[in-house]
Amino acid sequence: HNIIRSRAIPLWALGWIADYPDPNDLLYNLYSSSGIYPSAQSFSDPRIDGLLDKSLRTISPDLRAKIYKEVCRLSNEDIPDLLTVYGNSIFAVDARAADSSIKSFLSNYF
């Protein structure tokens, strides 16, 4: 990551997969000025930072969804990065976890 942060190369490819089943995990790293990618790209949008902070203080899933939709809308205005699809992944989930949030989290990848 040092070569990226030093701006020694004009273009690079990196991957990210969510660490846990919450939209904030992806959106923070992709669009918060403190996230790994925006900080490497010198991308900053105070509106997005404020919305992501607000989402962490919001309990209602419906309100959080509205906040995240607005974050996505704003990021589409600025286009700080080019998101692409990459290779296949294989996930194994024990049958005892079939009704957990892990199932819905992993369903996004199939």
N, C-alpha and C positions, 0 to 999 in steps of 0.2 A: 504494500500500500504506500510505501514511502515514495516510490517513483511516480505514483498517481498524484499524491499530495504535492510533490515538487513541481508539477506541471511539465515534467520532462517529456511526456508523450501526449499527443492531442486526442487520442481515442483509446478506450480500453473496454474490455468485457469482464464483467464480474457477475456472480450469481448470488441469489439470496432465496432462502426458503424460510418460512415462518418457524420460529422457535416454539411458539405456543399458539393455541387457537384463539387469537384475538386480532382484529384488524389493525389495532394500534402497533402491533409488532412489525408488520410490514410497512405501514404508512409512515411511522416514525423514522425508520431507517431509510426509507426512500425519499421523504419530503421534509422532515424537520431539519432546520438549519444545524441542529446538533447531531443529526443522523450521520451514519458513516458515508453514504453516497453524497448527500448535499454538501457536507463539509469538504469533501474531496473536490467537488465541482464548484465551490464558492457560490452555491445556490442558497438563497435565503428569501423567504417570503413571510413577513411578520403575521399576515392573515392566516397562513397555514399553521405557523407555530402556535398562534393563539387558539385555533380550532383544535389542534392536537392536545394542547394543555387542557382545554375545556372538556374534551372527550374523556380524559382520565378522571375528571371530577363528576362525570355524568353516569348515573346508575342505570337509567332507562335504556334498554337495548334499542328501542325505536328512536329515541333522541340521539343516541350514539350513531345509529345508521345514517340519520340526516346529517350529522356533523361530518361523517366520513365521506358521504356523497359530495358534500361541499368541498372537502379537501381534494377529492378526485377531480372535481370540476375546475378548481383553481390550478391544480397541477397540469391539467390539460391546456390551460391558457398559456402557461409558461414553458411547458415541455422541457423540464430540466434533464430528462434522460429518455432514452429509447428502450422501452421494455420489449424483450423478445421472448419467444418460447424456446425452451431447450429440452434436452433429452428426457427419456422416460425414467420413471422411478418406480420401485417396487416397495410396497408397504405391507407389513404383516401385523394384524391386530388379533389378539386373542379373542375368542368368542365371548368371553366374560365381559369384554369391553364393547361389545356390539351396540349397546344402547347408550353409550357415553358420548360426550362432546367430541371425543377423538374421531368417532365415525363421521360426524358431519364435517369436521375439520379436514380429514383426509379425502372426503368426497369431492372437495374442490380440485383435487389433483387427478381425478379419473374422468 
